[in-house]
Amino acid sequence: MTETHTSHANAASGQERHFQGVPVSEIAETFGTPTYVYDSSTLRDSYQHLRDLLPSSVDIFYSLKANPNISICGYLHSLGAGAELSSRAELETALRAGVAPRDIIFLGPGKTTEDLQACLDAGIHAVVCESLEELHLLDRLAVEQQLTGVRAMLRVNPDFHTKGSGLAMGGKPRQFGIDADILRSAAPEIARLRAVRVSGLHAYMGTRFLDHSDVVHNTEQILTTAERLSEGLGITLETLDFGGGLGIAYFDNEKDLDLEALTAGLGEVLTPFTARHPRCRLIMELGRYLTAPAGTYVTRALYVKESLGEEFVVADGGTNHHMAAVGIGSFVKRNFPITSLTHYKAPATRRYTLAGPLCTPNDVIGKRVALPPVQAGDLIGVERSGAYGPSASPVNFLSHGHPAEVLVHNGAARLIRRRATLEDLLEPQYLINL
């Protein structure tokens, strides 16, 4: 069993992974490991391909929860994306990244008074209220500030069942939104609003959809529900967010969405709706679909060892940075796409269990992963990792801290978040006299 911190033997052979021409060994040498590496060309392709095929009436809003890094948000905004967010930090991120308030909506079932106040101060396009109580709180705050015409959207929990979602977020008992049945009798409450104007509706049925027909079906049902509710509530549909939740294929038995079939189907249901509501702004919110394919979690093999006939690679990063790879939210543990970045073109002739540095048997990124022969010092990559990475992981478990994040853009690798230092971890704590 050996340990090393530099191993770039394969760089000269041309077999290592490159990002826009930049060798991964160079990125690792410059910024260290473990590190998340994002490729801006993949971000651009994911956004632009969808943008080119979607009806022009649909605006794409980036869901910052997928990857809240300010440079990722800023780059997607430069391509034309708005921002869908759920915290004051995400609001400040979007504003600093240059997103105009008119292109921002704020969701979340548990908004505080401070959250709502921040939305009012920023003058965003709309607060998406997820309960009637929240709607009245927003109205009271707006009255106190002598504001008028504050836009709010109502998040609807529809009473139809979603199809094809990896994680259903509507159509069943959920903390999100207001049940459609409750909304049908809410006209008197809405009429009592003094400073807030209900200007639209929002529905989000789930995430990780991989069958285009399911997305089209759900969208058609949302459009129908929105029309009926708006008529019953006596509101004009100025904005309708019909969700998104487009998935990507992570596992061997999955295929990516048929984008052409998806957008053609959406066009068929959106075109007549737009004809009936020509002034209604349509929003499709996307996070994972835009960012996941662009990210690679880069770790370095510290040790290669055998235990009871099974070969292990112990790397310097693990589930503390990439909790999604554990299979949280899935009934079956399946491996993300994992490759040798040092021997990127070499045949995968061995099987290894890829573990991280944590003192728990659950710190396993992949089981029996097919890889070329691995040596200590090799770089291993977990691909399709641009969404729900460090921000959705216990980065401070065992005090390892947040990994570095790097964006490769125009052929240059640039640091977009520095690695946590020991001081970062200890500075917020106080040693008291006991």
C-alpha positions, 0 to 999 in steps of 0.5 A: 500500500503506497501513498503519493501526492503527484502522479502525472505519468500518463499526461505525456501519453495523451491519455488523460482527460482534458477540459477544453484542452486543459489537462486534468493533471494541470488543474489538480496540480494548480488547485489541488484535490478534491475539486469540482471542475465545471466545463462552460462549453457543456453548460452552454450547449445544455442551455443553448440546445434547449433554448433553440428548440423551446417555443420562444414564449417560454423563459428559462429560469435557472434553479440555483439550488442545483448549484449556487456558485455565483460564477455558474449563475452568472454564466447561465444568466449571460446566456439568457437564463433568469433565476429561481431561488429559495433563500436570501443568499441565493437572492443576493447571489443572483443580484450580484451575478447581474440577474435583473429583479424582473427575472427573479422569482422566490420559492420555498415553503418556509419563507421568513419575514426577513425573506419576504422583506428582502424580496420586497426590497429587491423588487423581484418579479414575484414571490411564489407564495406556498400558503394563504398565510404566507400570502397575507404576511406578504400583504401585511409587510407591503402595506406597512411599507406603503407599497402597492401592486406587489406581485405574488404567484400562488404555488398550486399542489394539483389534484392530478397525479404526476407521471414519471418523476424520480421524486414527486413534489406535487399531486400528493400530500406535500409541504409545498404549495396550496392544494388545488381544492383549497384554492378553489374557495380562496377567492374571498381571501384574495379579494381582501388583499390590499397591497399584493396582487396575485398575478400568476400560478406555479406548479412543480410536479417533480424532478428527474423526468427522463420520458418526454411524454411524462413532461408533456402530460404533466405540463398539459395538466398544469395548463388546464389547472391554471386556466380553471383556477385563474377563472375561478379566482378572478385573476389574470394569468400574467405569469405561469411557471409550469415547472420543469424537473428535466432529468439526466441519465446517471445510471447504466439503464437510463437514457437522456431525454429525447429533447426534440420529442420533448420540445415538439410535444411542449409546443403542441400544448403551449401554442394554443395556451399562448394563443388564449393568453398572449400576455402570459409569461411562461417560465420553465425552471431547470437546475440539474438539467443545465448544470449536472452534465458540466461537472466532474468531481476530481479526487486523487487515489491515496491508497489502493488496497485489498480486503477479503478479495475486494479491491478498494481505492481510498481517495482524498474526497468522498461522500462529504462532498458528493452525497448524491453519489451515495444514492440519497433519495433512491431505493437502490444504490447505483453508481454515478459514471466514474472514470479514471481521469489519468488513464482516460482512454485505457480499457477498464479491466479491473473493478474497484470500490471507490471510498473516501477518507471518512471514518464511516463504512457509508463513505463509498462513492461507487461499488465495483466500478470498472476502471483501468488498473489504479495506482496511488496518485491517479486522478479519479472522476465522478462525472455528471456531478455539476448539480447537488454536489458540495452544497447538498453534502455534509462538507464539514463532516470530520472537518474536511471542509468545502472542496475547491471549485474550478470553471474552465472557460475559453480554454482557461481554468479559473478558481470560482470557490477556494478550498476551505482552510483550517481557519475557515473551519475554526474561526466561527467557533468559540473556546470558552473558559470552563 
